[in-house]
């Protein structure tokens, strides 16, 4: 599938087999990177929260993240959860929701700015 998608990038400056080999290597490297990132997110330890430090805040400041999240428009909330919580990439979100990757990026930025405003 990737060969078909990238066929237009073949410039003929090298042998087709060399280009195809490099494409396959790049796909494998990309897969390892995304798997490594996913593994880093999954720390299987009961004491993980003991090792994380929270920023110092005055006691009277309360952040209600869930309430702020509910104030977001549906599209912005959905993309925020898919990207920042579930770890999907913009291309994947675009395919899932039938939108462009640019729309996904714009909605994520909008959601983050609105959350920042609500949580101040």
Buried (B, 14 or more C-beta within 10 A) or exposed (E): EEEEEBEEEEEEEEEEEEBBEEBEEEBEEEEEEEEEEEEEEEEEEEEEEEEEEEEEEEEEEEEEEEEBBEEBEEBBBBBBBBBEEEEBEBEBBBEEBEBEBEBBBBBBEBBBEBBEEBEE
